Amino acid sequence: MSHVHTHLSEEVDSIERQRAARSSTLVSVAVNLLLSMLQVGAGVWSHSSALIADGVHSLSDLFADFVVLLAGRHSGKAPDNDHHYGHQRYENAASLVLGLLLLIVGGGMLYSAAGKFLHPEDIPSVHSLALWVAALALLAKETLFRYMLAVAKRVRSGMLVANAWHARSDAASSLVVAIGVAGNLMGYPILDPMAALVVGLLVGKMGWSFAWDALHDLMDRAASDEDIAVIREALLTTPGIAGIHDLRTRKMGDMILVDVHLEVDGSINVFQAHEIAEQARGRVLVALPVLDVMTHIDPAGLEEPRRLPGAA
């Protein structure tokens, strides 16, 4: 009965995560679509390379949002003949694509800004409209970040957290753009392409971080030390568990897969041992966003447990 209840709870969480991902990402799509058109248009009219770069950044966010929507749609699919553990790793793949996209956009910004430094005498003065648009973009992106992060934390989605911090990086870049445009208006034209250069660096750094983390998750990176400690505590406090060994974890999207050997009294029967294992599994599923717990029963004290490299 408890196993059925846990399974239903997992399905409800998955549906809620999909809905949250879709709604928050659609809001992001609307904001970035309006901002990109406004920034690029105002940047061209006011001769601000920094504002144009920020507009291109916002435009790249649209593609990133569609990647998140696609991943959110597919990651919640049930296991099938080709994916026995489900499709949660669509989220890892989406984060990898996000990171690579940001690396490409950041590199393009750096290349464009560097060209301006070779001919500083050709840098035009910008119009004050660029400053107003940059300030509006800063306010919009910071508000979007706070909204998306709140949703991501509510449904415990790493992919949505990544997309939220992506929005925060956009807010930081808009702040730099506003400073660069203001400097240009004050008689320092070199500050505009300098702001574009900083935006490119920020975007590239964020892209590298996302891509590197996603790559590690796709290579079966273990859960964090804090999560492993919670799993260990949940197992060891289960009545009937005398000890554990060979505890291993791996990430799958935002979920965790757990393998562990449970040590129980060797004199009890198979049914009792199975019930203890089910209780231990249920405790772990409740404690953290764990997809499944694969348990192996060992009689306590029979022999020295086999230690696996890197296993706790």
C-alpha positions in Angstrom: 0.0 0.0 0.0 2.8 2.4 0.9 4.6 1.6 -2.3 1.5 2.5 -4.3 1.1 5.8 -2.3 4.8 6.7 -3.0 4.4 5.9 -6.7 1.3 8.2 -6.9 3.1 10.9 -5.1 6.0 10.7 -7.6 3.5 11.0 -10.5 1.9 14.1 -8.9 5.3 15.7 -8.3 6.3 15.0 -11.9 3.1 16.6 -13.3 3.5 19.7 -11.0 7.1 20.1 -12.2 6.0 20.0 -15.8 3.3 22.6 -15.3 5.7 24.8 -13.4 8.3 24.5 -16.1 5.9 25.3 -18.8 4.2 28.3 -17.1 7.4 30.0 -15.9 9.2 29.4 -19.2 6.3 30.9 -21.2 6.6 34.0 -19.0 10.3 34.1 -19.8 9.6 33.7 -23.5 7.2 36.7 -23.5 9.6 38.9 -21.6 12.7 38.0 -23.7 10.8 38.4 -27.0 9.7 41.9 -26.1 13.1 42.9 -24.6 15.1 41.5 -27.6 13.1 43.5 -30.1 13.3 46.7 -28.0 17.0 46.4 -27.2 18.2 45.6 -30.7 15.9 48.3 -32.2 16.9 50.9 -29.7 20.6 49.8 -29.9 20.7 50.3 -33.7 18.9 53.6 -33.5 21.0 55.0 -30.7 24.4 53.5 -32.0 25.0 51.4 -28.8 26.9 48.2 -29.4 26.5 47.2 -25.8 22.7 47.5 -26.0 22.7 45.5 -29.3 24.8 42.8 -27.6 22.4 42.6 -24.7 19.5 42.4 -27.2 21.2 39.4 -28.9 21.7 37.9 -25.4 18.0 38.2 -24.8 17.3 36.7 -28.2 19.5 33.7 -27.4 17.4 33.3 -24.2 14.4 32.6 -26.4 16.1 29.6 -27.9 17.1 28.5 -24.4 13.5 28.8 -23.2 12.3 26.6 -26.0 15.0 24.0 -25.1 13.7 24.0 -21.5 10.1 23.6 -22.7 11.1 20.7 -24.9 13.0 19.0 -22.1 10.2 19.6 -19.6 7.8 18.0 -21.9 9.9 14.9 -22.5 11.6 14.4 -19.1 8.2 13.6 -17.4 7.5 10.6 -19.7 7.1 7.3 -18.1 9.7 4.5 -18.6 9.5 2.6 -21.8 11.3 -0.2 -23.6 14.2 2.0 -24.6 14.4 4.0 -21.3 13.8 1.7 -18.3 14.6 4.4 -15.8 12.5 7.1 -17.4 13.5 10.2 -19.3 14.7 12.6 -16.6 18.1 13.0 -18.3 16.4 15.2 -20.9 16.9 17.9 -18.2 20.6 17.2 -18.1 20.8 17.3 -21.9 18.8 20.6 -22.0 21.2 22.2 -19.5 24.2 21.1 -21.7 22.6 22.6 -24.8 21.9 25.8 -22.8 25.5 26.0 -21.7 26.9 25.4 -25.2 24.5 28.1 -26.6 25.7 30.6 -24.0 29.4 29.8 -24.8 28.7 30.5 -28.5 26.8 33.7 -27.9 29.5 34.9 -25.4 32.2 34.2 -27.9 30.4 36.1 -30.6 30.0 39.1 -28.3 33.7 39.1 -27.4 34.7 39.0 -31.1 32.4 41.9 -32.0 33.5 44.0 -29.0 37.2 43.4 -29.6 36.9 44.8 -33.1 35.7 48.1 -31.7 38.9 48.4 -29.6 41.0 48.2 -32.8 39.4 51.4 -34.1 38.3 53.5 -31.1 38.1 56.6 -33.2 35.1 55.1 -35.0 33.1 54.5 -31.8 30.0 56.8 -32.1 28.3 58.6 -29.3 25.1 57.0 -28.2 21.6 58.5 -27.7 20.1 58.8 -24.2 17.3 56.4 -25.3 19.8 53.6 -24.9 20.2 54.3 -21.2 16.4 54.2 -20.6 16.1 50.9 -22.4 19.0 49.4 -20.6 17.5 50.4 -17.2 14.1 49.0 -18.3 15.8 45.7 -19.3 17.6 45.5 -15.9 14.4 45.9 -14.0 12.5 43.3 -16.2 15.3 40.7 -16.0 15.8 41.0 -12.2 12.0 40.6 -11.7 12.0 37.6 -14.0 14.9 36.0 -12.1 13.1 36.3 -8.7 9.9 34.9 -10.2 11.6 31.9 -11.9 13.8 31.1 -8.9 10.8 31.0 -6.6 9.0 28.5 -8.9 12.1 26.4 -9.3 12.6 26.1 -5.6 9.0 25.2 -5.0 9.1 22.2 -7.4 12.8 21.4 -6.7 13.9 21.6 -10.4 17.6 22.0 -11.1 16.9 22.8 -14.7 14.5 25.6 -13.7 17.1 26.9 -11.2 19.7 27.0 -14.0 17.3 28.9 -16.2 16.5 31.3 -13.4 20.2 32.1 -12.8 20.5 32.5 -16.5 17.9 35.3 -16.1 20.0 36.8 -13.2 23.1 36.7 -15.5 21.0 38.7 -18.0 20.2 41.2 -15.2 23.9 41.6 -14.4 24.7 42.1 -18.1 22.0 44.8 -18.4 23.5 46.6 -15.4 26.9 46.6 -17.1 25.3 47.8 -20.3 23.6 50.7 -18.4 26.9 51.7 -16.9 28.7 51.5 -20.3 26.0 53.6 -22.0 26.0 56.2 -19.2 29.8 56.4 -19.5 29.5 57.0 -23.3 26.9 59.8 -22.6 29.4 61.4 -20.2 32.1 61.6 -22.9 33.8 58.3 -22.6 32.8 56.4 -25.8 35.2 53.5 -25.2 32.9 52.4 -22.2 30.2 51.2 -24.6 32.2 48.5 -26.3 33.9 47.8 -23.0 30.4 47.0 -21.6 29.7 44.7 -24.5 33.0 42.9 -23.8 32.1 42.4 -20.2 28.6 41.1 -21.2 30.4 38.6 -23.5 32.6 37.4 -20.6 29.6 37.0 -18.3 27.7 35.0 -20.8 30.6 32.8 -21.7 31.4 32.0 -18.0 27.8 31.1 -17.3 27.7 28.9 -20.3 30.8 27.0 -19.3 29.4 26.5 -15.8 26.1 25.0 -17.1 27.7 22.8 -19.7 30.4 21.5 -17.4 27.8 20.6 -14.6 25.5 19.0 -17.1 28.3 16.9 -18.6 29.2 15.6 -15.2 25.6 14.6 -14.5 25.3 12.8 -17.8 28.4 10.8 -16.7 26.7 9.5 -13.6 28.0 12.0 -11.1 27.1 11.1 -7.5 24.7 13.1 -5.4 26.1 15.8 -3.1 27.7 14.9 0.2 24.8 16.5 2.0 22.3 14.4 0.1 24.3 11.2 0.7 24.4 12.0 4.4 20.6 12.3 4.4 20.2 9.0 2.6 22.6 7.3 5.0 20.7 8.6 8.0 17.3 7.6 6.6 18.6 4.0 6.0 20.4 3.6 9.3 17.4 4.8 11.4 15.1 2.3 9.8 14.1 -0.4 12.3 15.8 -3.7 11.6 18.8 -2.2 9.7 22.0 -3.3 11.5 24.3 -1.5 9.0 24.8 -0.5 5.4 27.6 -0.7 2.9 28.3 -0.1 -0.8 26.1 2.9 -0.8 26.2 4.5 -4.3 24.3 7.3 -6.0 24.0 8.9 -9.4 22.1 11.8 -10.7 19.4 11.5 -13.3 17.9 14.9 -14.1 16.9 16.4 -10.8 16.4 12.9 -9.3 18.8 10.5 -7.6 19.2 6.8 -8.1 20.5 4.9 -5.1 22.1 1.4 -4.8 22.8 0.1 -1.3 23.5 -3.2 0.6 21.4 -3.4 3.7 22.7 -5.5 6.7 19.9 -7.3 8.7 19.6 -10.0 11.2 20.5 -13.3 9.4 18.0 -15.3 11.5 14.9 -13.6 10.2 12.9 -14.9 7.2 12.8 -13.5 3.6 9.4 -11.8 4.2 10.7 -9.9 7.2 13.9 -8.9 5.4 11.8 -7.7 2.4 9.5 -5.6 4.6 12.6 -3.9 6.3 14.0 -3.2 2.8 10.7 -1.6 1.7 10.5 0.6 4.8 14.1 1.7 4.2 13.3 2.5 0.5 10.2 4.4 1.5 12.1 6.6 4.0 14.7 7.6 1.4 12.0 8.4 -1.2 10.3 10.7 1.3 13.5 12.4 2.4 14.8 13.5 -1.0 13.8 13.7 -4.7 15.0 10.1 -5.3 13.8 8.2 -8.4 14.4 4.7 -7.0 16.4 2.7 -4.4 17.9 -0.6 -5.4 18.5 -2.7 -2.2 20.5 -5.9 -1.6 20.0 -7.8 1.7 23.1 -9.1 3.5 23.1 -11.0 6.9 24.8 -8.7 9.5 28.2 -9.8 10.7 28.5 -12.8 8.4 31.5 -11.5 6.5 33.5 -8.3 5.8 31.5 -6.4 3.3 32.9 -5.9 -0.1 34.0 -2.3 -0.5 33.6 -0.6 -3.9 36.0 2.1 -5.0 34.5 5.5 -4.0 31.5 3.9 -2.3 30.5 5.1 1.2 
